[in-house]
């Protein structure tokens, strides 16, 4: 029971941290209008947000592997919220970029330590535990657009400053329970010498190959995730001539369904294997994305939900796959999978912005819907978990 309490607390911090980045896409049309920005300039905002929050995560992960830095959990939550509150108050485009970067630093600080602690207190069912932790981030991304729409309606762009209150509450709760989490993690962290020897043998027999394929898979998935997350509101408002509220609803359905997929994906991966879940996910998501793109009415909401469910179901699975590849460097594994690979994929946010200026958003979305195909091929090429263990 105590394990679940701590997992849900870590998941709540994950929720609040990712809620901040989840709010950004709804702000993009507002920023575009207020500062007369091009799609390329919007792509730079997306790039800064995702690159800062992701690429420096391995640095925090390596630091986490060397010493206990649980204090990064409350600090990360607070800084992520502070940066997004400043986005609402920024007087110029440059200050928007600085505020987005600050929020990204907070997210980068939280994720490796959060996923490391979830791994250490998880027990035997690691994919299930990581799915509990991960679903907080998925729900946060999903709630972000809804919260942003509400705050924009309440006080315009300046209303985003209220996000800081949420960050302070989360930081207080995490700070209060840090000693208890530390004690529980220390009690349950029993990586034996035999396990360490196995992990060293795995490194010699192909762990780098597995990690490379896995990171390429995450890059492909993040390109799809980031592209859809940031362009759905713009696509709805500027091409479908829908309302800001409908764009936020469609994005929320996509992301909340992804949160449900994360809850299901972890236990299924513990049951049938990590690799099989990834292969099935990318096999199914291609037709679902195309049906989403060419549907209308209630069918658009349905296919948005199914696409989010299937695509994001692998979120916690890829993290656990990496952590089990290098169990003696859990923080680094978390930083690579949650951060670096996702951040490299986030460069696509800038590329997509440039492409949208030239060919338009509909053309970019069609390309995005094809990206799960190489991810499927890479998933098939991944080493099977059981084979990896037997050869080690």
C-alpha positions as CSV (number, residue, x, y, z in Angstrom):
1,X,0.0,0.0,0.0
2,X,2.8,2.4,0.9
3,X,4.4,1.6,-2.5
4,X,1.2,2.7,-4.3
5,X,1.0,5.9,-2.3
6,X,4.5,6.9,-3.2
7,X,4.0,5.9,-6.9
8,X,0.9,8.0,-7.1
9,X,2.7,10.9,-5.4
10,X,5.5,10.7,-8.0
11,X,2.8,10.4,-10.7
12,X,1.1,13.6,-9.4
13,X,4.4,15.5,-9.6
14,X,4.8,14.2,-13.1
15,X,1.2,15.3,-13.9
16,X,1.9,18.9,-12.7
17,X,5.3,19.1,-14.5
18,X,3.9,17.9,-17.8
19,X,0.7,20.0,-17.5
20,X,2.9,23.0,-18.1
21,X,4.3,21.8,-21.4
22,X,0.8,20.5,-22.2
23,X,-0.6,24.0,-21.9
24,X,1.8,25.4,-24.5
25,X,0.1,24.2,-27.8
26,X,-3.1,26.1,-26.9
27,X,-1.0,29.3,-26.4
28,X,0.6,29.0,-29.8
29,X,-2.3,30.6,-31.8
30,X,-2.5,33.4,-29.2
31,X,1.3,34.0,-29.4
32,X,1.1,33.9,-33.2
33,X,-1.6,36.6,-33.2
34,X,-0.1,38.9,-30.5
35,X,3.4,38.9,-31.8
36,X,2.7,38.3,-35.5
37,X,4.7,35.1,-35.6
38,X,5.3,32.8,-38.6
39,X,5.0,29.0,-38.3
40,X,8.8,28.9,-38.3
41,X,8.9,31.1,-35.2
42,X,6.3,29.0,-33.6
43,X,8.4,26.0,-34.4
44,X,11.3,27.6,-32.6
45,X,9.1,27.9,-29.5
46,X,8.3,24.2,-29.8
47,X,11.9,23.4,-30.3
48,X,13.1,25.3,-27.3
49,X,10.4,23.8,-25.1
50,X,11.1,20.2,-26.0
51,X,14.9,20.5,-26.5
52,X,15.6,22.1,-23.2
53,X,13.2,19.9,-21.3
54,X,14.6,16.7,-22.9
55,X,18.2,16.8,-24.2
56,X,19.7,17.9,-20.8
57,X,17.8,15.1,-19.0
58,X,20.7,12.6,-19.3
59,X,22.9,15.1,-17.4
60,X,20.5,15.1,-14.5
61,X,20.2,11.3,-14.9
62,X,24.0,10.8,-14.6
63,X,24.0,13.1,-11.6
64,X,21.1,11.1,-10.1
65,X,23.0,7.8,-10.5
66,X,26.0,9.2,-8.6
67,X,24.1,10.6,-5.6
68,X,20.6,11.0,-4.2
69,X,19.1,14.3,-5.4
70,X,15.4,13.8,-4.5
71,X,15.2,17.6,-3.8
72,X,15.0,18.0,-7.6
73,X,11.5,16.6,-7.5
74,X,9.8,19.6,-5.8
75,X,12.2,22.1,-7.4
76,X,11.5,20.7,-10.8
77,X,7.8,21.1,-10.4
78,X,8.1,24.6,-9.2
79,X,10.5,25.8,-11.9
80,X,8.4,24.2,-14.6
81,X,5.3,26.1,-13.4
82,X,7.2,29.3,-12.9
83,X,8.5,29.3,-16.5
84,X,5.0,28.7,-17.9
85,X,3.6,31.5,-15.7
86,X,6.2,33.8,-17.2
87,X,5.1,32.8,-20.7
88,X,1.8,34.5,-19.9
89,X,3.5,37.7,-18.8
90,X,6.3,37.9,-21.4
91,X,6.3,41.3,-23.2
92,X,8.2,40.1,-26.3
93,X,8.9,37.0,-28.4
94,X,12.5,36.7,-26.9
95,X,11.1,36.7,-23.4
96,X,8.6,34.0,-24.4
97,X,11.6,31.8,-25.5
98,X,13.4,32.5,-22.2
99,X,10.3,31.6,-20.1
100,X,9.7,28.4,-22.2
101,X,13.4,27.5,-21.6
102,X,13.0,28.0,-17.8
103,X,10.0,25.8,-17.8
104,X,11.9,23.2,-19.8
105,X,14.7,23.2,-17.2
106,X,12.2,22.4,-14.5
107,X,10.8,19.5,-16.5
108,X,14.4,18.2,-17.3
109,X,15.2,18.2,-13.5
110,X,12.1,16.3,-12.5
111,X,11.9,13.4,-15.0
112,X,15.1,11.3,-14.5
113,X,14.8,11.5,-10.7
114,X,11.1,10.8,-10.7
115,X,11.4,7.7,-13.0
116,X,14.4,6.5,-11.1
117,X,12.5,6.6,-7.8
118,X,9.5,4.8,-9.4
119,X,11.9,2.1,-10.6
120,X,13.5,1.7,-7.2
121,X,10.3,1.3,-5.3
122,X,8.5,-0.7,-8.0
123,X,9.1,-4.3,-6.9
124,X,8.8,-7.1,-9.4
125,X,6.1,-5.5,-11.7
126,X,8.3,-2.7,-13.1
127,X,6.4,-2.0,-16.2
128,X,3.2,-1.7,-14.2
129,X,4.8,0.6,-11.7
130,X,6.3,2.8,-14.4
131,X,2.9,3.0,-16.1
132,X,1.5,4.4,-12.9
133,X,4.3,7.0,-12.8
134,X,4.1,7.7,-16.5
135,X,0.3,8.1,-16.6
136,X,0.6,11.2,-14.5
137,X,2.6,12.9,-17.2
138,X,0.2,11.7,-19.9
139,X,-2.8,13.1,-17.9
140,X,-0.8,16.3,-17.3
141,X,-0.3,16.8,-21.0
142,X,-4.0,16.1,-21.6
143,X,-5.2,18.5,-18.9
144,X,-2.8,21.2,-20.0
145,X,-4.9,22.3,-23.0
146,X,-8.1,22.4,-20.9
147,X,-6.4,24.4,-18.1
148,X,-4.9,26.8,-20.7
149,X,-8.2,27.3,-22.4
150,X,-9.9,28.0,-19.0
151,X,-7.2,30.5,-17.9
152,X,-7.1,32.2,-21.3
153,X,-10.9,32.7,-21.0
154,X,-10.5,33.9,-17.4
155,X,-7.7,36.5,-17.8
156,X,-6.2,36.3,-21.3
157,X,-2.6,35.3,-21.7
158,X,-1.8,36.9,-18.3
159,X,-4.1,34.3,-16.7
160,X,-1.4,31.7,-17.2
161,X,0.3,33.1,-14.2
162,X,-2.2,31.1,-12.0
163,X,-0.3,28.0,-13.0
164,X,2.3,28.9,-10.4
165,X,-0.2,28.1,-7.6
166,X,-0.5,24.5,-8.9
167,X,3.3,24.3,-9.0
168,X,3.7,25.5,-5.4
169,X,1.1,23.0,-4.1
170,X,2.9,20.1,-5.9
171,X,6.3,21.2,-4.7
172,X,5.1,21.4,-1.1
173,X,3.6,17.9,-1.2
174,X,6.7,16.3,-2.7
175,X,9.0,18.2,-0.4
176,X,7.0,16.9,2.6
177,X,7.2,13.3,1.7
178,X,10.8,13.2,0.3
179,X,12.3,11.6,3.5
180,X,9.7,8.8,3.4
181,X,10.3,8.1,-0.3
182,X,14.0,8.0,0.3
183,X,13.7,5.4,3.1
184,X,11.3,3.2,1.1
185,X,13.5,3.3,-2.0
186,X,16.6,2.4,0.0
187,X,14.8,-0.5,1.7
188,X,13.6,-1.9,-1.6
189,X,16.7,-1.2,-3.8
190,X,18.5,-4.6,-3.8
191,X,20.5,-4.8,-7.0
192,X,22.7,-7.8,-6.2
193,X,26.2,-8.5,-7.4
194,X,24.8,-11.2,-9.7
195,X,22.5,-8.7,-11.3
196,X,25.3,-6.3,-11.8
197,X,27.4,-9.0,-13.5
198,X,24.5,-9.9,-15.7
199,X,24.1,-6.3,-16.8
200,X,27.8,-6.1,-17.5
201,X,27.6,-9.2,-19.7
202,X,24.6,-7.7,-21.5
203,X,26.6,-4.6,-22.3
204,X,29.2,-6.8,-24.0
205,X,26.6,-8.7,-26.0
206,X,24.5,-6.0,-27.6
207,X,23.1,-3.5,-25.1
208,X,24.3,-0.6,-27.2
209,X,22.6,-2.1,-30.3
210,X,19.3,-2.4,-28.3
211,X,19.6,1.1,-26.9
212,X,20.3,2.6,-30.3
213,X,17.2,0.9,-31.8
214,X,15.1,1.9,-28.8
215,X,16.1,5.6,-29.0
216,X,15.4,5.6,-32.7
217,X,11.9,4.2,-32.0
218,X,11.4,6.9,-29.3
219,X,12.5,9.6,-31.8
220,X,9.9,8.4,-34.3
221,X,7.2,8.2,-31.7
222,X,8.0,11.7,-30.3
223,X,7.9,13.2,-33.8
224,X,4.4,11.9,-34.2
225,X,3.4,12.9,-30.6
226,X,4.9,16.4,-30.8
227,X,3.7,17.0,-34.3
228,X,0.1,16.1,-33.5
229,X,0.1,17.8,-30.1
230,X,1.3,21.2,-31.5
231,X,-0.5,21.2,-34.8
232,X,-3.9,19.9,-33.9
233,X,-5.1,23.3,-32.4
234,X,-3.6,25.2,-35.3
235,X,-5.2,22.8,-37.9
236,X,-8.6,23.1,-36.3
237,X,-8.6,26.9,-36.0
238,X,-7.0,27.8,-39.3
239,X,-8.0,25.1,-41.7
240,X,-11.2,23.6,-40.3
241,X,-12.3,27.0,-39.0
242,X,-13.3,25.4,-35.7
243,X,-13.2,27.1,-32.3
244,X,-10.3,27.3,-29.9
245,X,-12.4,25.2,-27.5
246,X,-12.9,22.4,-30.1
247,X,-9.2,22.3,-30.8
248,X,-8.5,22.0,-27.1
249,X,-11.1,19.3,-26.8
250,X,-9.7,17.3,-29.7
251,X,-6.2,17.5,-28.2
252,X,-7.4,16.6,-24.7
253,X,-9.2,13.5,-26.1
254,X,-6.0,12.5,-27.9
255,X,-3.8,12.9,-24.8
256,X,-6.3,11.6,-22.2
257,X,-6.7,8.5,-24.3
258,X,-3.0,8.2,-24.3
259,X,-3.0,8.3,-20.5
260,X,-5.4,5.4,-20.5
261,X,-3.2,3.6,-23.0
262,X,-0.2,4.0,-20.6
263,X,-2.2,2.4,-17.8
264,X,-3.0,-0.6,-20.0
265,X,0.4,-0.8,-21.8
266,X,2.5,-1.4,-18.6
267,X,0.6,-4.4,-17.3
268,X,0.3,-5.9,-20.8
269,X,4.1,-5.5,-21.2
270,X,4.6,-7.4,-17.9
271,X,2.4,-10.1,-19.3
272,X,3.4,-10.6,-23.0
273,X,6.7,-8.7,-23.2
274,X,8.0,-5.2,-23.9
275,X,8.9,-5.8,-27.6
276,X,5.5,-7.3,-28.5
277,X,3.6,-4.3,-27.1
278,X,5.8,-1.9,-29.2
279,X,5.3,-3.9,-32.4
280,X,1.5,-4.1,-31.9
281,X,1.3,-0.4,-31.1
282,X,3.0,0.9,-34.2
283,X,1.3,-1.7,-36.4
284,X,-2.2,-0.4,-35.3
285,X,-1.5,3.3,-35.1
286,X,-0.8,3.9,-38.8
287,X,-4.3,3.2,-40.0
288,X,-5.8,4.9,-37.0
289,X,-4.0,8.1,-37.6
290,X,-5.0,8.2,-41.3
291,X,-8.7,7.6,-40.3
292,X,-8.4,10.4,-37.8
293,X,-7.0,12.8,-40.4
294,X,-9.7,12.1,-43.0
295,X,-12.7,11.7,-40.7
296,X,-15.2,14.3,-39.5
297,X,-17.7,14.9,-36.7
298,X,-17.9,12.4,-33.9
299,X,-15.6,10.1,-35.9
300,X,-12.7,12.6,-35.6
301,X,-13.0,12.5,-31.8
302,X,-13.2,8.7,-31.8
303,X,-10.1,8.2,-34.0
304,X,-8.2,10.9,-32.1
305,X,-8.9,8.9,-28.9
306,X,-7.9,5.5,-30.4
307,X,-4.8,7.0,-32.0
308,X,-3.7,8.5,-28.7
309,X,-4.4,5.3,-26.8
310,X,-2.4,3.1,-29.1
311,X,0.5,5.5,-29.7
312,X,1.2,6.5,-26.1
313,X,0.7,3.0,-24.7
314,X,4.4,2.3,-25.2
315,X,5.5,5.3,-23.1
316,X,6.3,3.5,-19.9
317,X,7.3,0.3,-21.8
318,X,10.2,1.9,-23.6
319,X,11.5,3.4,-20.3
320,X,11.5,0.0,-18.6
321,X,13.1,-1.7,-21.6
322,X,16.0,0.7,-21.3
323,X,16.2,0.5,-17.5
324,X,16.4,-3.3,-17.7
325,X,19.1,-3.0,-20.3
326,X,21.3,-1.0,-17.9
327,X,19.9,-1.6,-14.4
328,X,23.1,-0.2,-12.8
329,X,22.4,3.2,-14.5
330,X,18.7,3.7,-14.0
331,X,19.0,7.5,-14.0
332,X,20.9,7.5,-17.2
333,X,18.5,5.1,-18.8
334,X,15.6,7.3,-17.7
335,X,17.3,10.5,-19.0
336,X,18.0,8.9,-22.4
337,X,14.5,7.5,-23.0
338,X,12.5,10.3,-21.4
339,X,14.8,13.1,-22.4
340,X,17.6,12.8,-25.0
341,X,15.8,10.7,-27.5
342,X,12.5,12.6,-27.1
343,X,14.4,15.9,-27.4
344,X,16.1,14.9,-30.6
345,X,12.7,14.0,-31.9
346,X,11.5,17.4,-30.8
347,X,13.8,19.1,-33.4
348,X,11.0,18.0,-35.7
349,X,8.9,20.7,-34.1
350,X,11.1,23.3,-35.9
351,X,11.3,21.3,-39.1
352,X,7.5,20.9,-39.1
353,X,7.1,24.6,-38.6
354,X,9.3,25.4,-41.6
355,X,7.4,22.8,-43.7
356,X,4.1,24.3,-42.6
357,X,5.1,27.7,-43.9
358,X,6.0,26.2,-47.3
359,X,3.4,23.4,-47.8
360,X,0.8,24.1,-45.2
361,X,-0.3,22.2,-42.0
362,X,-2.4,19.5,-43.8
363,X,0.6,18.3,-45.8
364,X,2.8,18.2,-42.7
365,X,0.1,16.1,-40.8
366,X,0.1,13.6,-43.6
367,X,3.8,13.1,-43.3
368,X,3.5,12.8,-39.5
369,X,1.0,10.0,-40.0
370,X,3.6,7.9,-42.0
371,X,6.3,8.1,-39.3
372,X,5.1,5.1,-37.3
373,X,6.0,2.8,-40.2
374,X,9.8,3.1,-39.7
375,X,9.2,2.8,-35.9
376,X,7.4,-0.5,-36.6
377,X,10.4,-1.9,-38.5
378,X,12.8,-0.8,-35.8
379,X,10.6,-2.4,-33.1
380,X,10.6,-5.7,-35.0
381,X,14.5,-5.5,-35.1
382,X,14.7,-5.0,-31.3
383,X,16.3,-7.9,-29.3
384,X,13.7,-10.0,-27.6
385,X,13.8,-9.7,-23.8
386,X,13.9,-13.5,-23.1
387,X,16.6,-14.1,-25.7
388,X,18.6,-11.2,-24.2
389,X,18.4,-12.7,-20.7
390,X,19.4,-16.2,-21.9
391,X,22.4,-15.0,-23.9
392,X,23.6,-12.9,-20.9
